[in-house]
Amino acid sequence: MATPLPAGPAPSYGRLWRALPHGERAVVMHTDTAPTSGGSRPTLSRGRFRHVIALVVPTDAVSLDIDVVRQVFGPRAAAESDVAGQYEVMLCGERSDTESDKLASLERLVTADTVIVPGVENPLAPRSTALIDALRAAYAAGARMVGFGSGVFLLGYAGVLDGRRATTHWRYAREFRDIFPNSRLDTELPHVDDERVHTGGGVLSGVHLALHLLAMDVGRGRAEAVGRAVIAAPWRADARTRREQDREPMAPVMTWLREHLHEPLSLARVAEESYISERSLVRKFRAATGTTIFDWVNRERIDRAKLLLETTDHPISDIAAMVGFGSPETLRRNFQRHVGTTARSYRHKFRHAGARADRD
């Protein structure tokens, strides 16, 4: 097994931005529409009006993941929602070309708002010092760091995952634990958020993780509009969708639960409706989803509440009842736990800001 490059201290890049040559060409995916005025926007830095995504292109990068980033944050987003012109996607790498594109240098990573590493064909292969140092510098500069599937290993080699929860492609779980003992691997979720570090597992996790990031930036409603355009089936902002195609025994149960989220639910009632014993239901549901029925239900209720907060003017007390929490206090407690903010603040960011953009 290849030995990863040592983490070591992050190098100093204090003068790197000033030293970049003027007029250096970068592969930037521009939309044809001017940026929206007002509205919910992705986080910006360095005084720019677009959020810059640096997409790392190693020599063995999975091309599908590169296409996913271009589709979700590029012109397709402009055509399907009002996030037009809010992102630039810059391809960065060590080789001179990929397909017909010229790559920007790895030094540009340190100037990005978000750095995305796609899946790679051989995550255990040694990586160049230049690549690892560039990832470290971007992380030290405060960029949001993202890894798709096997590409998560590159974040680990750069020390980005030390002390953090992460996930990766299930095939490499054992190697991941051996190489990165200071990271807590969670293979039960398709993607894991740990503050500004986001990791995904599996071949197609990049689609869900990219749309999840978009939802964090501009709201779930806008992300779903993009999701409907880039994948055939409606995208769900739901980390419990892992291996959903392989869950035939529990799929009817989850469908029924979604149709009755607004009602009081007990284990006995769900088991009765599912024609299965309570003990078997608990065991099979956890095996299929990696969580308990009621944790899953709570997250579904939160997702529905987020959508209602974004798209309606219903009072929060009404929304609490509509999604099955019963009381505003129960909604408040669960919303704070799962989203990290209050329902009122979430609405102010996505609903009211979006309304101002519409008027503009």
TORDRENDREN-393736 format. One record per residue (C-alpha): x, y, z; residue in three letters. Coordinates in steps of 0.05 Angstrom, whole numbers, plus 32768, in hexadecimal, padded with zeros to 4 digits. Last residue first. Layout:
BEGIN
{xx=X; yy=Y; zz=Z; residu=Ala}
...
This chain:
BEGIN
{xx=7D35; yy=836E; zz=7F63; residu=Asp}
{xx=7CF3; yy=8356; zz=7F7E; residu=Arg}
{xx=7D07; yy=830E; zz=7F74; residu=Asp}
{xx=7D4A; yy=831A; zz=7F97; residu=Ala}
{xx=7D26; yy=8337; zz=7FD3; residu=Arg}
{xx=7CFA; yy=82F9; zz=7FD6; residu=Ala}
{xx=7D38; yy=82CD; zz=7FD6; residu=Gly}
{xx=7D54; yy=82F3; zz=8011; residu=Ala}
{xx=7D13; yy=82E9; zz=8037; residu=His}
{xx=7D10; yy=829E; zz=802A; residu=Arg}
{xx=7D59; yy=8288; zz=802E; residu=Phe}
{xx=7D7D; yy=82AF; zz=8065; residu=Lys}
{xx=7D40; yy=82C8; zz=808C; residu=His}
{xx=7D21; yy=8283; zz=808A; residu=Arg}
{xx=7D60; yy=8263; zz=80A7; residu=Tyr}
{xx=7D64; yy=8297; zz=80DD; residu=Ser}
{xx=7D1C; yy=828A; zz=80F1; residu=Arg}
{xx=7D26; yy=823F; zz=80F1; residu=Ala}
{xx=7D61; yy=8247; zz=811F; residu=Thr}
{xx=7DA8; yy=8232; zz=810F; residu=Thr}
{xx=7DD5; yy=81F4; zz=8111; residu=Gly}
{xx=7DAC; yy=81CD; zz=80DE; residu=Val}
{xx=7DA3; yy=818A; zz=8102; residu=His}
{xx=7DA4; yy=819E; zz=814C; residu=Arg}
{xx=7D88; yy=81E4; zz=8144; residu=Gln}
{xx=7D4F; yy=81CA; zz=8119; residu=Phe}
{xx=7D40; yy=8192; zz=814B; residu=Asn}
{xx=7D3B; yy=81C2; zz=8186; residu=Arg}
{xx=7D14; yy=81F7; zz=8160; residu=Arg}
{xx=7CE3; yy=81C5; zz=8142; residu=Leu}
{xx=7CD5; yy=81A8; zz=8187; residu=Thr}
{xx=7CCC; yy=81EE; zz=81A3; residu=Glu}
{xx=7C9E; yy=8202; zz=8169; residu=Pro}
{xx=7C6F; yy=81C9; zz=817C; residu=Ser}
{xx=7C54; yy=818C; zz=8158; residu=Gly}
{xx=7C93; yy=8175; zz=8136; residu=Phe}
{xx=7C6B; yy=8154; zz=80FF; residu=Gly}
{xx=7C7E; yy=817C; zz=80C1; residu=Val}
{xx=7C3E; yy=81A4; zz=80BD; residu=Met}
{xx=7C3C; yy=81AF; zz=8109; residu=Ala}
{xx=7C80; yy=81D0; zz=810C; residu=Ala}
{xx=7C70; yy=81F5; zz=80CC; residu=Ile}
{xx=7C33; yy=8214; zz=80ED; residu=Asp}
{xx=7C5C; yy=822C; zz=8129; residu=Ser}
{xx=7C90; yy=8248; zz=80F9; residu=Ile}
{xx=7C5B; yy=8273; zz=80D9; residu=Pro}
{xx=7C4F; yy=8262; zz=8090; residu=His}
{xx=7C70; yy=8293; zz=8060; residu=Asp}
{xx=7C83; yy=825D; zz=802D; residu=Thr}
{xx=7CBE; yy=8247; zz=8001; residu=Thr}
{xx=7CFC; yy=8249; zz=802B; residu=Glu}
{xx=7CDD; yy=8239; zz=806F; residu=Leu}
{xx=7CB3; yy=8203; zz=804F; residu=Leu}
{xx=7CF1; yy=81E3; zz=8030; residu=Leu}
{xx=7D16; yy=81E5; zz=8071; residu=Lys}
{xx=7CDB; yy=81C6; zz=8096; residu=Ala}
{xx=7CD9; yy=818D; zz=8065; residu=Arg}
{xx=7D24; yy=817F; zz=806F; residu=Asp}
{xx=7D1B; yy=8184; zz=80BB; residu=Ile}
{xx=7CE1; yy=8152; zz=80B8; residu=Arg}
{xx=7D0C; yy=8122; zz=8090; residu=Glu}
{xx=7D44; yy=8129; zz=80C3; residu=Arg}
{xx=7D13; yy=811A; zz=80FC; residu=Asn}
{xx=7CF8; yy=80DD; zz=80D7; residu=Val}
{xx=7D3E; yy=80C1; zz=80CD; residu=Trp}
{xx=7D4E; yy=80CA; zz=8117; residu=Asp}
{xx=7D0B; yy=80AA; zz=8125; residu=Phe}
{xx=7D17; yy=806C; zz=80FB; residu=Ile}
{xx=7D5D; yy=8061; zz=8115; residu=Thr}
{xx=7D9C; yy=806A; zz=80EC; residu=Thr}
{xx=7DCA; yy=8046; zz=80BB; residu=Gly}
{xx=7D94; yy=8048; zz=8085; residu=Thr}
{xx=7D88; yy=8000; zz=806E; residu=Ala}
{xx=7DA6; yy=7FDB; zz=80AA; residu=Ala}
{xx=7D85; yy=800C; zz=80DA; residu=Arg}
{xx=7D41; yy=8001; zz=80B8; residu=Phe}
{xx=7D4A; yy=7FB5; zz=80B9; residu=Lys}
{xx=7D59; yy=7FB1; zz=8103; residu=Arg}
{xx=7D23; yy=7FE2; zz=811B; residu=Val}
{xx=7CEF; yy=7FC2; zz=80EE; residu=Leu}
{xx=7D01; yy=7F7C; zz=8104; residu=Ser}
{xx=7CF8; yy=7F8F; zz=814D; residu=Arg}
{xx=7CB7; yy=7FB3; zz=813F; residu=Glu}
{xx=7C9A; yy=7F79; zz=811A; residu=Ser}
{xx=7C89; yy=7F82; zz=80D0; residu=Ile}
{xx=7C4A; yy=7F92; zz=80AA; residu=Tyr}
{xx=7C64; yy=7FD8; zz=8098; residu=Ser}
{xx=7C26; yy=7FFD; zz=80B1; residu=Glu}
{xx=7C29; yy=7FD6; zz=80F2; residu=Glu}
{xx=7C73; yy=7FE2; zz=80FA; residu=Ala}
{xx=7C6A; yy=802D; zz=80EE; residu=Val}
{xx=7C31; yy=802F; zz=8121; residu=Arg}
{xx=7C58; yy=8009; zz=8156; residu=Ala}
{xx=7C96; yy=8034; zz=814D; residu=Leu}
{xx=7C6D; yy=8072; zz=8158; residu=Ser}
{xx=7C5D; yy=80AC; zz=812A; residu=Leu}
{xx=7C32; yy=80E9; zz=8137; residu=Pro}
{xx=7C1E; yy=8105; zz=80F3; residu=Glu}
{xx=7C3F; yy=813A; zz=80C7; residu=His}
{xx=7C74; yy=8108; zz=80AF; residu=Leu}
{xx=7C3D; yy=80DB; zz=8093; residu=His}
{xx=7C4D; yy=80DA; zz=8048; residu=Glu}
{xx=7C98; yy=80D9; zz=8057; residu=Arg}
{xx=7C8F; yy=809E; zz=8086; residu=Leu}
{xx=7C68; yy=8077; zz=8051; residu=Trp}
{xx=7C9F; yy=8081; zz=801E; residu=Thr}
{xx=7CD4; yy=806D; zz=8051; residu=Met}
{xx=7CAE; yy=802D; zz=8061; residu=Val}
{xx=7CA4; yy=801D; zz=8017; residu=Pro}
{xx=7CEF; yy=8025; zz=800B; residu=Ala}
{xx=7D02; yy=7FF9; zz=8047; residu=Met}
{xx=7D02; yy=7FB5; zz=8024; residu=Pro}
{xx=7D1B; yy=7FD3; zz=7FE2; residu=Glu}
{xx=7D58; yy=7FF3; zz=8002; residu=Arg}
{xx=7D8C; yy=7FE9; zz=7FCD; residu=Asp}
{xx=7D77; yy=8025; zz=7FA2; residu=Gln}
{xx=7D7B; yy=8050; zz=7FE1; residu=Glu}
{xx=7DC5; yy=8040; zz=7FE8; residu=Arg}
{xx=7DCF; yy=807F; zz=8011; residu=Arg}
{xx=7D90; yy=80AA; zz=8010; residu=Thr}
{xx=7D98; yy=80BB; zz=805A; residu=Arg}
{xx=7DC0; yy=80F9; zz=804C; residu=Ala}
{xx=7D81; yy=811B; zz=8032; residu=Asp}
{xx=7D80; yy=8158; zz=8004; residu=Ala}
{xx=7D54; yy=8130; zz=7FD4; residu=Arg}
{xx=7D62; yy=8134; zz=7F8A; residu=Trp}
{xx=7D28; yy=8126; zz=7F5B; residu=Pro}
{xx=7D3B; yy=80ED; zz=7F2C; residu=Ala}
{xx=7D5F; yy=80F9; zz=7EEA; residu=Ala}
{xx=7D9A; yy=811F; zz=7F04; residu=Ile}
{xx=7DB7; yy=8163; zz=7EEF; residu=Val}
{xx=7D77; yy=818A; zz=7EE4; residu=Ala}
{xx=7D4E; yy=8172; zz=7F20; residu=Arg}
{xx=7D8B; yy=817F; zz=7F4C; residu=Gly}
{xx=7D90; yy=81C7; zz=7F34; residu=Val}
{xx=7D48; yy=81D5; zz=7F4A; residu=Ala}
{xx=7D55; yy=81AD; zz=7F8A; residu=Glu}
{xx=7D90; yy=81DB; zz=7F9A; residu=Ala}
{xx=7D63; yy=8218; zz=7F92; residu=Arg}
{xx=7D30; yy=81FC; zz=7FC3; residu=Gly}
{xx=7D66; yy=81E4; zz=7FF4; residu=Arg}
{xx=7D85; yy=8227; zz=7FFF; residu=Gly}
{xx=7DBC; yy=8251; zz=7FDF; residu=Val}
{xx=7DFD; yy=823C; zz=8000; residu=Asp}
{xx=7DEB; yy=81FF; zz=802A; residu=Met}
{xx=7DBF; yy=81E6; zz=7FF1; residu=Ala}
{xx=7DF9; yy=81ED; zz=7FC1; residu=Leu}
{xx=7E25; yy=81C5; zz=7FF0; residu=Leu}
{xx=7DF0; yy=818E; zz=7FF3; residu=His}
{xx=7DEA; yy=818F; zz=7FA7; residu=Leu}
{xx=7E35; yy=8182; zz=7FA2; residu=Ala}
{xx=7E31; yy=814C; zz=7FD7; residu=Leu}
{xx=7DF7; yy=8129; zz=7FB6; residu=His}
{xx=7E18; yy=8128; zz=7F72; residu=Val}
{xx=7E5D; yy=8117; zz=7F8E; residu=Gly}
{xx=7E40; yy=80DB; zz=7FB2; residu=Ser}
{xx=7E3A; yy=80B6; zz=7F70; residu=Leu}
{xx=7E76; yy=8088; zz=7F77; residu=Val}
{xx=7E73; yy=807E; zz=7FC2; residu=Gly}
{xx=7E84; yy=80AB; zz=7FFC; residu=Gly}
{xx=7E83; yy=80F6; zz=8006; residu=Gly}
{xx=7EAB; yy=8127; zz=8030; residu=Thr}
{xx=7E9F; yy=816F; zz=8047; residu=His}
{xx=7ED0; yy=8198; zz=8071; residu=Val}
{xx=7EB8; yy=81DD; zz=8085; residu=Arg}
{xx=7E97; yy=81C6; zz=80C7; residu=Glu}
{xx=7E97; yy=817A; zz=80C4; residu=Asp}
{xx=7E64; yy=8167; zz=808F; residu=Asp}
{xx=7E5F; yy=811E; zz=807B; residu=Val}
{xx=7E45; yy=8101; zz=803A; residu=His}
{xx=7E25; yy=80C0; zz=8024; residu=Pro}
{xx=7E1B; yy=80AC; zz=806D; residu=Leu}
{xx=7E28; yy=806A; zz=8090; residu=Glu}
{xx=7E72; yy=8069; zz=807E; residu=Thr}
{xx=7E87; yy=8096; zz=80B8; residu=Asp}
{xx=7ED2; yy=8099; zz=80C0; residu=Leu}
{xx=7EED; yy=80C0; zz=80FB; residu=Arg}
{xx=7F30; yy=80DF; zz=80E7; residu=Ser}
{xx=7F6F; yy=80DA; zz=8112; residu=Asn}
{xx=7F7C; yy=8092; zz=80FB; residu=Pro}
{xx=7F85; yy=80AA; zz=80B3; residu=Phe}
{xx=7FAE; yy=8075; zz=808E; residu=Ile}
{xx=7F91; yy=8037; zz=80B1; residu=Asp}
{xx=7F49; yy=8051; zz=80B4; residu=Arg}
{xx=7F4B; yy=8066; zz=806B; residu=Phe}
{xx=7F68; yy=8022; zz=8056; residu=Glu}
{xx=7F2E; yy=7FFE; zz=8078; residu=Arg}
{xx=7EFA; yy=802C; zz=8059; residu=Ala}
{xx=7F15; yy=8029; zz=8012; residu=Tyr}
{xx=7EDC; yy=8004; zz=7FF1; residu=Arg}
{xx=7EA9; yy=802E; zz=8018; residu=Trp}
{xx=7EBD; yy=806C; zz=7FF0; residu=His}
{xx=7ECA; yy=80A3; zz=8022; residu=Thr}
{xx=7EAE; yy=80C1; zz=8062; residu=Thr}
{xx=7EC6; yy=80F5; zz=8093; residu=Ala}
{xx=7EC3; yy=810A; zz=80DC; residu=Arg}
{xx=7EFC; yy=8139; zz=80F0; residu=Arg}
{xx=7F38; yy=8137; zz=811E; residu=Gly}
{xx=7F69; yy=8137; zz=80E4; residu=Asp}
{xx=7F41; yy=813A; zz=80A3; residu=Leu}
{xx=7F67; yy=8175; zz=8083; residu=Val}
{xx=7FAB; yy=8156; zz=808F; residu=Gly}
{xx=7FBF; yy=815C; zz=8046; residu=Ala}
{xx=7FC1; yy=8110; zz=803E; residu=Tyr}
{xx=7F7A; yy=810E; zz=8059; residu=Gly}
{xx=7F61; yy=8140; zz=8026; residu=Leu}
{xx=7F80; yy=8114; zz=7FF0; residu=Leu}
{xx=7F5D; yy=80D7; zz=800E; residu=Phe}
{xx=7F1A; yy=80FA; zz=8005; residu=Val}
{xx=7F24; yy=80F1; zz=7FBA; residu=Gly}
{xx=7F0C; yy=80A9; zz=7FC2; residu=Ser}
{xx=7EC4; yy=80C2; zz=7FC9; residu=Gly}
{xx=7EBE; yy=810D; zz=7FBC; residu=Phe}
{xx=7EE6; yy=813D; zz=7FE8; residu=Gly}
{xx=7ED3; yy=8184; zz=7FFC; residu=Val}
{xx=7EFA; yy=81BA; zz=8020; residu=Met}
{xx=7EDA; yy=81FE; zz=802F; residu=Arg}
{xx=7F15; yy=822E; zz=802A; residu=Ala}
{xx=7F32; yy=824F; zz=8069; residu=Gly}
{xx=7F78; yy=8261; zz=8053; residu=Ala}
{xx=7F94; yy=8226; zz=807B; residu=Ala}
{xx=7F68; yy=81F7; zz=8052; residu=Tyr}
{xx=7F80; yy=8216; zz=8011; residu=Ala}
{xx=7FC8; yy=8211; zz=8027; residu=Ala}
{xx=7FC1; yy=81C8; zz=803B; residu=Arg}
{xx=7FA2; yy=81B7; zz=7FF8; residu=Leu}
{xx=7FDB; yy=81DB; zz=7FD4; residu=Ala}
{xx=800E; yy=81B7; zz=7FFE; residu=Asp}
{xx=7FEF; yy=8173; zz=7FEC; residu=Ile}
{xx=7FEF; yy=8183; zz=7FA2; residu=Leu}
{xx=8036; yy=819F; zz=7FA0; residu=Ala}
{xx=8051; yy=8165; zz=7FCA; residu=Thr}
{xx=8039; yy=8135; zz=7F95; residu=Ser}
{xx=800A; yy=80FD; zz=7FA7; residu=Arg}
{xx=8019; yy=80B5; zz=7FB8; residu=Pro}
{xx=7FE6; yy=8082; zz=7F9F; residu=Ala}
{xx=7FB3; yy=8069; zz=7FD2; residu=Leu}
{xx=7F78; yy=808E; zz=7FB4; residu=Pro}
{xx=7F81; yy=806B; zz=7F71; residu=Asn}
{xx=7F4B; yy=807E; zz=7F3F; residu=Glu}
{xx=7F3C; yy=80C1; zz=7F5E; residu=Val}
{xx=7EFB; yy=80E0; zz=7F76; residu=Gly}
{xx=7EF5; yy=812B; zz=7F6F; residu=Pro}
{xx=7F19; yy=815D; zz=7F9D; residu=Val}
{xx=7EF0; yy=819D; zz=7FA7; residu=Ile}
{xx=7F0D; yy=81DD; zz=7FC3; residu=Val}
{xx=7EDC; yy=8214; zz=7FD8; residu=Thr}
{xx=7EE8; yy=825F; zz=7FE1; residu=Asp}
{xx=7F26; yy=825D; zz=7FB5; residu=Ala}
{xx=7F66; yy=8287; zz=7FBB; residu=Thr}
{xx=7F91; yy=8250; zz=7FD9; residu=Val}
{xx=7F7D; yy=8221; zz=7FA2; residu=Leu}
{xx=7F9D; yy=824E; zz=7F6E; residu=Arg}
{xx=7FE2; yy=8233; zz=7F7E; residu=Glu}
{xx=7FCC; yy=81F1; zz=7F5D; residu=Leu}
{xx=7FD5; yy=8212; zz=7F1A; residu=Ser}
{xx=7F99; yy=8220; zz=7EEC; residu=Ala}
{xx=7F8A; yy=81E8; zz=7EBC; residu=Leu}
{xx=7F83; yy=81F1; zz=7E70; residu=Lys}
{xx=7F46; yy=81CE; zz=7E55; residu=Asp}
{xx=7F3E; yy=81A3; zz=7E18; residu=Ser}
{xx=7F37; yy=8160; zz=7E3C; residu=Glu}
{xx=7F63; yy=816D; zz=7E78; residu=Thr}
{xx=7FA1; yy=8196; zz=7E69; residu=Asp}
{xx=7FE4; yy=81AE; zz=7E83; residu=Ser}
{xx=7FEB; yy=817D; zz=7EBC; residu=Arg}
{xx=7FF3; yy=8194; zz=7F05; residu=Glu}
{xx=7FAC; yy=81A7; zz=7F14; residu=Gly}
{xx=7F77; yy=81DB; zz=7F1E; residu=Cys}
{xx=7F32; yy=81E2; zz=7EFE; residu=Leu}
{xx=7F0E; yy=8222; zz=7F11; residu=Met}
{xx=7EC3; yy=8221; zz=7F1C; residu=Val}
{xx=7EA5; yy=8267; zz=7F24; residu=Glu}
{xx=7E64; yy=826E; zz=7F4B; residu=Tyr}
{xx=7E2E; yy=82A3; zz=7F56; residu=Gln}
{xx=7E20; yy=82B1; zz=7F0D; residu=Gly}
{xx=7DDB; yy=8291; zz=7F0D; residu=Ala}
{xx=7DC2; yy=8279; zz=7F50; residu=Val}
{xx=7D7B; yy=8289; zz=7F3B; residu=Asp}
{xx=7D6A; yy=8243; zz=7F25; residu=Ser}
{xx=7D6A; yy=8213; zz=7EEA; residu=Glu}
{xx=7D92; yy=8236; zz=7EB3; residu=Ala}
{xx=7DC6; yy=8255; zz=7EE0; residu=Ala}
{xx=7DD1; yy=8213; zz=7F06; residu=Ala}
{xx=7DDC; yy=81F1; zz=7EC3; residu=Arg}
{xx=7E11; yy=8225; zz=7EB1; residu=Pro}
{xx=7E41; yy=820F; zz=7EE8; residu=Gly}
{xx=7E3A; yy=81FC; zz=7F32; residu=Phe}
{xx=7E13; yy=81BB; zz=7F2C; residu=Val}
{xx=7E28; yy=81A8; zz=7EE5; residu=Gln}
{xx=7E72; yy=81BA; zz=7EEB; residu=Arg}
{xx=7E77; yy=8198; zz=7F2E; residu=Val}
{xx=7E56; yy=8159; zz=7F13; residu=Val}
{xx=7E83; yy=8158; zz=7ED5; residu=Asp}
{xx=7EC1; yy=8156; zz=7F01; residu=Ile}
{xx=7EA3; yy=811E; zz=7F29; residu=Asp}
{xx=7E96; yy=80F6; zz=7EEA; residu=Leu}
{xx=7EDE; yy=8100; zz=7ED3; residu=Ser}
{xx=7EFA; yy=80D9; zz=7F0D; residu=Val}
{xx=7F3E; yy=80F8; zz=7F18; residu=Ala}
{xx=7F7C; yy=80CE; zz=7F08; residu=Asp}
{xx=7FAA; yy=8108; zz=7EF3; residu=Thr}
{xx=7F90; yy=8132; zz=7F2D; residu=Pro}
{xx=7F5D; yy=8169; zz=7F1B; residu=Val}
{xx=7F4E; yy=8195; zz=7F57; residu=Val}
{xx=7F0E; yy=81BE; zz=7F50; residu=Leu}
{xx=7F18; yy=8204; zz=7F6C; residu=Ala}
{xx=7ED3; yy=8222; zz=7F7A; residu=Ile}
{xx=7ED0; yy=826E; zz=7F7A; residu=Val}
{xx=7E92; yy=828E; zz=7F98; residu=His}
{xx=7E82; yy=82CA; zz=7F6D; residu=Arg}
{xx=7E7C; yy=8314; zz=7F81; residu=Phe}
{xx=7EC4; yy=8317; zz=7F99; residu=Arg}
{xx=7EDC; yy=8340; zz=7FD5; residu=Gly}
{xx=7F10; yy=830D; zz=7FEC; residu=Arg}
{xx=7EDB; yy=82DC; zz=8003; residu=Ser}
{xx=7E95; yy=82C7; zz=7FF1; residu=Leu}
{xx=7E63; yy=8299; zz=8013; residu=Thr}
{xx=7E2E; yy=8280; zz=7FE4; residu=Pro}
{xx=7DF4; yy=82AF; zz=7FD8; residu=Arg}
{xx=7DAC; yy=82B4; zz=7FEF; residu=Ser}
{xx=7D89; yy=82EE; zz=7FCC; residu=Gly}
{xx=7DA2; yy=8333; zz=7FBB; residu=Gly}
{xx=7DB6; yy=8342; zz=7F74; residu=Ser}
{xx=7DBB; yy=8305; zz=7F48; residu=Thr}
{xx=7DFD; yy=82FC; zz=7F25; residu=Pro}
{xx=7DFC; yy=830A; zz=7EDA; residu=Ala}
{xx=7DE7; yy=82D1; zz=7EAD; residu=Thr}
{xx=7E15; yy=82AE; zz=7E7C; residu=Asp}
{xx=7E31; yy=8280; zz=7EB1; residu=Thr}
{xx=7E7C; yy=827C; zz=7EB8; residu=His}
{xx=7EA3; yy=823B; zz=7EC0; residu=Met}
{xx=7EEA; yy=8252; zz=7ECC; residu=Val}
{xx=7F27; yy=822E; zz=7EB2; residu=Val}
{xx=7F5F; yy=825C; zz=7EC8; residu=Ala}
{xx=7F8E; yy=8284; zz=7E9D; residu=Arg}
{xx=7FC5; yy=82AA; zz=7EC0; residu=Glu}
{xx=7FBD; yy=82F4; zz=7EAF; residu=Gly}
{xx=7FEB; yy=830E; zz=7EE5; residu=His}
{xx=801A; yy=82DB; zz=7F03; residu=Pro}
{xx=800B; yy=82C5; zz=7F4A; residu=Leu}
{xx=803D; yy=82E3; zz=7F7B; residu=Ala}
{xx=800B; yy=830F; zz=7F9F; residu=Arg}
{xx=7FDF; yy=82D3; zz=7FB1; residu=Trp}
{xx=801A; yy=82A9; zz=7FC7; residu=Leu}
{xx=8038; yy=82DB; zz=7FF8; residu=Arg}
{xx=801D; yy=82BC; zz=8038; residu=Gly}
{xx=801F; yy=8276; zz=801F; residu=Tyr}
{xx=8042; yy=8258; zz=805C; residu=Ser}
{xx=8045; yy=820D; zz=805B; residu=Pro}
{xx=8014; yy=81E3; zz=8084; residu=Ala}
{xx=8038; yy=81B9; zz=80B8; residu=Pro}
{xx=8045; yy=816F; zz=80AA; residu=Gly}
{xx=8012; yy=8141; zz=808A; residu=Ala}
{xx=8040; yy=810A; zz=8072; residu=Pro}
{xx=8035; yy=80F2; zz=802B; residu=Leu}
{xx=800E; yy=80B3; zz=8028; residu=Pro}
{xx=8032; yy=8070; zz=8027; residu=Thr}
{xx=801B; yy=8044; zz=7FEE; residu=Ala}
{xx=8000; yy=8000; zz=8000; residu=Met}
